[in-house]
């Protein structure tokens, strides 16, 4: 996939830890670096919008994965209690 195609690609519908890790690792460092990039107001606007899109996706992935983990932990806890009243009632006779 070329660089232009990767910018145009839509993110997958499924939130994964691998994508979160990849986006977090490729997050640009907030220090000035010497490299060959185009200058000018348009290049700055494009870079800022790409950075904003990445930050939004990272936030969405974290929220999604946190929600899934919370639901999993809640369902696991309630799963242990399911049918517990029946079992306790049966033993009390």
N, C-alpha and C positions, 0 to 999 in steps of 0.2 A: 504494500500500500504506500503510495507516494505521500509526501508531506502535505500536498494540497488536498488529497483525498482524505487523509486522516483528520484534517480540520473540518471538512464537510460532513464527515460521518456522524450519524446520530448515535448517542450512547445506547447501550443495550437496555432492554426493559427490565432485566433482572439485575438487582444490586448484588455485587459480589465483593468479598474481601480482597480478592486479587486486583480488581479494578481500583478499589480504594487505595491499596498499597502502591499500585503503579502511579496513580495520580498524585499521591502524597510524595513519592520519591522524585517525580519529575516536576514538582513545584519549584518555580524559579527562586533562586536565592536572592535575598534583599540587599545584596552588595553589588557595587559597580564592577563590571568585568570588561576586559578588552576583548572584543570579538568583532567579526565582520557581519554587522547587521545593517540594514538600511536605516537611514536617519530621516527625520522629518516628522511633521505632525501626523501624517497618515499612518506611518509605521508605529508611532507611539499609540495612536488610537486603536490600531489592530491588536497590538500587544496587550494593552490594557483590557480590551474586550475579551481576548482569549484568556487572560489571567482571571478575569471576573467569572467567565464561564466555568473554568476549572475549579475555582473556589466554590461556586454554587453547586457543582456536581459533587465535590468532596463533602460539602455540608449535607446534601441530599442523601448520599451514600451512608454517611455516619448516622443520620436520623433513621434511615430505613433499617440499617443493621441493628441499631439500638432498639428499635421497635420490635424487630423479630426476636432479638435476644430476650427482651422483657416478656413478650408473649410466650416464648418457649419456657422461660423460668416459671411464669405464672401457671401455665398449663401443666408443667411437670409437678409443681407443688399441689395443684388441685387434683391431678391424676392419682396421686398417692392417697388422697382423702376419699376418692370415689368409692362407693360401696362400703366404706368403713362403718357407717351406721348399721348397715345390715349385718355385717360380721360381728360387731359389738353386741347387737341385739340378740343374735343367735347364740353367742357365748354366755349371755347373762341368764339364760333359761335354766 
